């Protein structure tokens, strides 16, 4: 196997220029067999056997279709090391489970998280997007697009759906930043043990917030998602308070952070590709579906998910032994030249566009993909109609191997 001169387990790799990341994954895809990496040393998690880095679109799709062989629940999918049991109390929702537990929770949640229910919030998304642009214009150019625009819309919609009052928006925003920015100096400092403590504290505080609301909604139901979930009785099954709290954390992380970053990257892509901006402006509504899919493809807000092999399995002629870990690098798969012609080009008319920005096919495909698409669509519709010349400056990227995040980005118009 050709040696590689970079380490995907080194957080410094993820802080390097995007062009270097692209070259690294281009090399991985060119290798006969996916390379094996040692796991990052974390004081609060045992070091495991390492992992194979999957960067080809076909491999990631195949693994996603076989959850019975590639486990999400054995040690968790959202981290490469196996996390201690106390972490799963707060971060152990559906995304870190296998069937039958995963199927049970998804069955309960999906009955309340339907396109019909999301449709009820569409008018709210339009109103919120309009208000955000009102405030942007009133403030004037030179502000932080992430804080002033991209972060506000998904945060408000998720909180409104759950029935979280506006006074708690900042509380939720700050805790979600701690959870996903655990190793970024802006959100965390000190020793690794302190990082673990901050993560657990943020998870505990978010869980307590929604559990307190759930207790009240059990006696005083409304039409919000918390009421629907706490009072749901699907074939005699209900969510426990712990399950509801973990689901809320998943919702905040998956539904807030990822959409925020897709919107931020979307503006940056339009700034760097004025021809595509002009094309979108010619038919804002008609070209929105293709533009949103292309933004999600290139943004790839979630860099990876991890799986553990439950039995010896051969994939594309290579044997993966039981107990070995494989990491599905969605960012890399979304730039696979075997699937996407000229994969680094931003093309809002790209069709087909079978990206895995919402995960691969199978039971773990993003439950909130429809909502995310609507939020991105309506936010850019408002921006392109009212601030068509808006541009995003150089992104201040999150120091994370898990989330492809933008912390700050100046905007001008």
Secondary structure, 3 states (H helix, E strand, C coil): CCCCCCCCCCHHHHHCCHHHHHHHHHHHHHCCCCCEECCCCECCECCCCCEEEECCHHHHHHHHCCCCCEECCCCCCCCCCCCCHHHHHHHCCHHHCCCCHHHHHHHHHHHHCCHHHHHHCHHHHHHHHHHHHHHHHHHCCCCEHHHHHHHHHHHHHHHHHHCCCHHHHHHHHHHHHHHHCCCCCCCCCCCHHHHHHHHHHHHHHHHHHHHHHHHHHHHCCCCCHHHHHHCCCECCECCCHHHHHHHHHHHHHHHHHHHHHHHHHHHHHHHHCHHHHHHHHHCCCCCHHHHHHHHHHHHCCECEEEEEECCCEEECCEEECCCCEEEEEHHHHCCCCCCCCCCCCCCCCCCCCCCCCCCCCCCCCCCCHHHHHHHHHHHHHHHHHHCCCCEECCCEECCCCCECCEEECEEEC
